[in-house]
Amino acid sequence: MNLEWTALSTELWNADAPDLSTLDALEVVTLMNAADQTVALAVKQELPHIAQAIESLVKQLSHGGRLFYIGAGTSGRLGILDAAECPPTFNTNPELVQAIIAGGPSAVFEAQEGAEDDLLQGGHDLLEAGAKSGDVVVGITASGLTPYVIGALDWARHHGLATISISCNQAAAVAHVSDIAITVNTGPEVVMGSTRLKAGTAQKMILNMLSTGAMVGLGKTYRNLMVDMRPTNRKLHDRALRIVMLATETSQEKAQRLLEQAGGEPKVAIAMALLNTDADQARHQLNRVNGVLGRLSAHS
């Protein structure tokens, strides 16, 4: 028996929990809901480290760096989910936020459990993805002991990349190979060892904070509006229209005209209204302030 793993809180058996097989459906989901309510409070304890990680991300990304999520199993899939949402939500280049999963793309849909035990493969995968000095690697692992993630972070540190880890055990080994360690103690799972539950929920919450906080810092929002979004379907076009209306306090008709003149770019349309100018001049002024709408008035 590997005592190193059995000592982890995410792997512990909660002997006081009821026998799930004796519960009806409502009792099962009530138990799970009660367990989930502890997750946000556990994440709250790590807010200072999460904020520190966001500051590091903004610094690196604003100077040409990229963000690489890396993980195995559920942790890797959560990284992929967060990375995939950045281009449509914040109009980022797909290369800005990337995700790597142990076992490669096939592991997204079919478990490749053995892949996480390879200590060297994480570094090889980062190298193959083109990760280099100036980039940021975020290692995601519920246990904090996943060799694939530890190896990836160790490789990153030795090659001049900034490193951040997300784990759900206080004795996380990844903390020792990370510049910033986000360690959330989520405790035993409702189903012993099923870290797609509370641990996965905590990781998803943290990833939401990291990517959203970083994009806010990069000027991808204005007030609380996603002004850099891509209106690529009817729903998103309607959302873009509402964003322009809210940001400029103008009518639907005028907002529609602004959007059309801006080539469908909400941020440009808003800048046009704020500066009372055309699309070309609005883009020029946005470039002067690194795309941050909130800085326009001071620089126009």
For each residue, the residues with C-beta under 8 A, 3 or more apart:
1: 6
2: 5 6
3: 6 7
4: 7 8 145
5: 2 8 11 143 145
6: 1 2 3 11 12
7: 3 4 11 171
8: 4 5 11 12 143 144 145 169 171
9: 12 168 169 170 185 186 187 188
10: 142 143 168 169 186 187 188 189 193 195 199
11: 5 6 7 8 143 188 192 193
12: 6 8 9 187 188 192
13: 188 192
14: 17 188 189 190 192
15:
16:
17: 14 20 31 188 190
18: 22 23 27 31
19: 22 23
20: 17 23 28 31 190 191
21:
22: 18 19
23: 18 19 20 27 28 31
24: 27 28
25: 28 29
26: 29 30
27: 18 23 24 30 31
28: 20 23 24 25 31 32
29: 25 26 32 33
30: 26 27 33 34
31: 17 18 20 23 27 28 34 35 190
32: 28 29 35 36 190 197
33: 29 30 36 37
34: 30 31 37 38
35: 31 32 38 39 189 190 197 198
36: 32 33 39 197 198 201
37: 33 34 40 41
38: 34 35 41 42 186 187 198
39: 35 36 42 43 186 198 201 202 205
40: 37 43 44 205
41: 37 38 44 45
42: 38 39 45 46 184 185 186 187 202
43: 39 40 46 47 50 184 202 205 206
44: 40 41 47
45: 41 42 184 185
46: 42 43 49 50 182 183 184 206
47: 43 44 50 51
48: 51 52
49: 46 52 53 180 181 182 183
50: 43 46 47 53 54 182 206 209 210 213
51: 47 48 54 55 213
52: 48 49 55 56 180
53: 49 50 56 57 138 164 180 182 210
54: 50 51 57 58 209 210 213 214 217
55: 51 52 58 59 217
56: 52 53 59 60 136 162 164 179 180
57: 53 54 60 61 67 136 164 210 213 214 217
58: 54 55 61 62 213 214 217 218
59: 55 56 62 63
60: 56 57 63 65 67 134 135 136 162
61: 57 58 64 65 66 67 96 136 214 218
62: 58 59 217 218 290
63: 59 60 134
64: 61 134
65: 60 61 134 135 136 162
66: 61 95 96 97 98 131 135 136
67: 57 60 61 83 96 97 98 135 136 138 211 214
68: 98 99 100 126 129 131 135 136 137 138
69: 76 79 80 82 83 97 98 99 100 138 140 207
70: 76 79 99 100 101 122 125 126 137 138 139 140 148 149 152
71: 75 76 77 78 79 100 101 102 139 140 141 146 149
72: 75 76 101 102 103 107 115 116 141 146 148 149
73: 76 77 102 107 111 113 116
74: 77 78 142 195 196 199 200 203
75: 71 72 78 79 140 141 142 146 149 166 200 203
76: 69 70 71 72 73 79 80 99 100 101 102 107 108 140
77: 71 73 74 80 81 101 108
78: 71 74 75 81 82 140 200 203 204 207
79: 69 70 71 75 76 82 83 99 100 101 138 140 207
80: 69 76 77 83 84 99 101 108
81: 77 78 84 85 204 207
82: 69 78 79 85 86 97 99 204 207 208 210 211
83: 67 69 79 80 86 97 98 99
84: 80 81 87 99
85: 81 82 88 89 211
86: 82 83 89 90 92 96 97 211 215
87: 84 90 91 92 93 94 230
88: 85 91 229 230 232 236
89: 85 86 215 226 229
90: 86 87 215 220 226 228 229
91: 87 88 220 228 229 230
92: 86 87 96 97 215 220 228
93: 87 96
94: 87 97 98
95: 66 98
96: 61 66 67 86 92 93
97: 66 67 69 82 83 86 92 94 211
98: 66 67 68 69 83 94 95 129
99: 68 69 70 76 79 80 82 83 84
100: 68 69 70 71 76 79 122 125 126 129 152
101: 70 71 72 76 77 79 80 104 105 107 108
102: 71 72 73 76 107 112 115 116 118 121 122 125 146 148
103: 72 106 107 112 115 116
104: 101 107 112 115
105: 101 108
106: 103 109 110 112
107: 72 73 76 101 102 103 104 110 111 112 115
108: 76 77 80 101 105
109: 106
110: 106 107
111: 73 107
112: 102 103 104 106 107 115
113: 73 116
114: 117
115: 72 102 103 104 107 112 118 121 148
116: 72 73 102 103 113 146 147 148 149
117: 114 147 148
118: 102 115 121 122 147 148 151
119: 122 147 148 150 151
120: 123 124 151
121: 102 115 118 124 125 148 151
122: 70 100 102 118 119 125 126 139 148 149 150 151 152 153 155
123: 120 126 127 151 152 154 155 156
124: 120 121 127 128
125: 70 100 102 121 122 128 129 152
126: 68 70 100 122 123 129 131 137 152 155 156 161
127: 123 124 130 131 155
128: 124 125
129: 68 98 100 125 126
130: 127
131: 66 68 126 127 135 137 156 159 161
132: 135 159 160 161
133: 159 160 161
134: 60 63 64 65 160 161
135: 60 65 66 67 68 131 132 156 161 162
136: 56 57 60 61 65 66 67 68 161 162 163 164
137: 68 70 126 131 152 153 156 161 162 163 164
138: 53 67 68 69 70 79 163 164 165 166 210
139: 70 71 122 149 150 152 153 163 164 165 166 174 177 178
140: 69 70 71 75 76 78 79 149 165 166 167 203 207
141: 71 72 75 144 145 146 149 150 165 166 167 172 174
142: 10 74 75 167 168 169 186 195 199 200 203
143: 5 8 10 11 146 167 168 169 172 195
144: 8 141 165 167 168 169 171 172 173 174 175 183
145: 4 5 8 141 150 169 172 173 174
146: 71 72 75 102 116 141 143 149 150 174
147: 116 117 118 119 150 151
148: 70 72 102 115 116 117 118 119 121 122 151 152
149: 70 71 72 75 116 122 139 140 141 146 152 153 165 174
150: 119 122 139 141 145 146 147 153 154 173 174 177
151: 118 119 120 121 122 123 147 148 154 155
152: 70 100 122 123 125 126 137 139 148 149 155 156
153: 122 137 139 149 150 156 157 163 165 174 177 178
154: 123 150 151 157 158 177
155: 122 123 126 127 151 152 158 159
156: 123 126 131 135 137 152 153 159 161 162 163
157: 153 154 161 163 177 179
158: 154 155
159: 131 132 133 155 156
160: 132 133 134
161: 126 131 132 133 134 135 136 137 156 157
162: 56 60 65 135 136 137 156 179
163: 136 137 138 139 153 156 157 177 178 179 180
164: 53 56 57 136 137 138 139 178 179 180 181 182 210
165: 138 139 140 141 144 149 153 172 174 175 177 178 180 181 182 183
166: 75 138 139 140 141 182 184 203 206 207
167: 140 141 142 143 144 172 174 175 181 182 183 184
168: 9 10 142 143 144 172 183 184 185 186 195 198 199 202 203
169: 8 9 10 142 143 144 145 172 183 185
170: 9 183 185
171: 7 8 144
172: 141 143 144 145 165 167 168 169 175 181 183
173: 144 145 150 176 177
174: 139 141 144 145 146 149 150 153 165 167 177 178 181
175: 144 165 167 172 178 181 183
176: 173
177: 139 150 153 154 157 163 165 173 174
178: 139 153 163 164 165 174 175 181
179: 56 157 162 163 164
180: 49 52 53 56 163 164 165
181: 49 164 165 167 172 174 175 178
182: 46 49 50 53 164 165 166 167 206
183: 46 49 144 165 167 168 169 170 172 175
184: 42 43 45 46 166 167 168 202 206
185: 9 42 45 168 169 170
186: 9 10 38 39 42 142 168 189 198 199 201 202
187: 9 10 12 38 42 198
188: 9 10 11 12 13 14 17 192
189: 10 14 35 186 192 193 194 195 197 198 199
190: 14 17 20 31 32 35 194 197 198
191: 20 194 197
192: 11 12 13 14 188 189
193: 10 11 189
194: 189 190 191 197
195: 10 74 142 143 168 189 198 199 200
196: 74 199 200
197: 32 35 36 189 190 191 194 200 201
198: 35 36 38 39 168 186 187 189 190 195 201 202
199: 10 74 142 168 186 189 195 196 202 203
200: 74 75 78 142 195 196 197 203 204
201: 36 39 186 197 198 204 205
202: 39 42 43 168 184 186 198 199 205 206
203: 74 75 78 140 142 166 168 199 200 206 207
204: 78 81 82 200 201 207 208
205: 39 40 43 201 202 208 209
206: 43 46 50 166 182 184 202 203 209 210
207: 69 78 79 81 82 140 166 203 204 210 211
208: 82 204 205 211 212
209: 50 54 205 206 212 213
210: 50 53 54 57 82 138 164 206 207 213 214
211: 67 82 85 86 97 207 208 214 215
212: 208 209 215 216
213: 50 51 54 57 58 209 210 216 217
214: 54 57 58 61 67 210 211 217 218
215: 86 89 90 92 211 212 218 220 221 228
216: 212 213 219 220 221
217: 54 55 57 58 62 213 214
218: 58 61 62 214 215 291
219: 216 289 290 291 292 293 294 295
220: 90 91 92 215 216 226 227 228 291
221: 215 216 224 225 226 227 228
222: 225 227 247 267 270 293 294
223: 247
224: 221
225: 221 222 243 246 247 266
226: 89 90 220 221 229 243
227: 220 221 222 243 247 266 267 270 293
228: 90 91 92 215 220 221 266 267 291
229: 88 89 90 91 226 236 239 240 243 266
230: 87 88 91 236
231: 236 237 239 240 259 264 266
232: 88 236
233: 236 237
234: 237 238
235: 238 239
236: 88 229 230 231 232 233 239 240
237: 231 233 234 240 241 264
238: 234 235 241 242
239: 229 231 235 236 242 243
240: 229 231 236 237 243 244 259 264 266
241: 237 238 244 245 252 255 256 259
242: 238 239 245 246
243: 225 226 227 229 239 240 246 247 266 270
244: 240 241 247 248 250 255 258 259 266 269 270 273
245: 241 242 248 249 250 251 252 255
246: 225 242 243 249
247: 222 223 225 227 243 244 266 270 273 293
248: 244 245 254 255 258 269 270 273 274
249: 245 246
250: 244 245 254 255 258 273
251: 245 254 255
252: 241 245 255 256
253: 256 257
254: 248 250 251 257 258 273
255: 241 244 245 248 250 251 252 258 259 269
256: 241 252 253 259 260
257: 253 254 260 261
258: 244 248 250 254 255 261 262 269 270 272 273
259: 231 240 241 244 255 256 262 264 265 266 269
260: 256 257 263 264
261: 257 258 269 272 278 279
262: 258 259 265 266 268 269 272 279 282
263: 260 268 279
264: 231 237 240 259 260
265: 259 262 268 269
266: 225 227 228 229 231 240 243 244 247 259 262 269 270
267: 222 227 228 270 271 286 291 293
268: 262 263 265 271 272 279 282 283 286
269: 244 248 255 258 259 261 262 265 266 272 273
270: 222 227 243 244 247 248 258 266 267 273 274 293
271: 267 268 274 275 277 282 283 285 286 293 296
272: 258 261 262 268 269 275 276 277 278 279 282
273: 244 247 248 250 254 258 269 270 276
274: 248 270 271 293 296 297
275: 271 272 281 282 285 296 300
276: 272 273
277: 271 272 281 282 285
278: 261 272 281 282
279: 261 262 263 268 272 282 283
280: 283 284
281: 275 277 278 284 285
282: 262 268 271 272 275 277 278 279 285 286
283: 268 271 279 280 286 287
284: 280 281 287 288
285: 271 275 277 281 282 288 289 296 299 300
286: 267 268 271 282 283 289 291 293 296
287: 283 284 290 291
288: 284 285 299
289: 219 285 286 292 295 296 299
290: 62 219 287 295
291: 218 219 220 228 267 286 287
292: 219 289 295 296
293: 219 222 227 247 267 270 271 274 286 296
294: 219 222
295: 219 289 290 292 298 299
296: 271 274 275 285 286 289 292 293 299 300
297: 274 300
298: 295
299: 285 288 289 295 296
300: 275 285 296 297
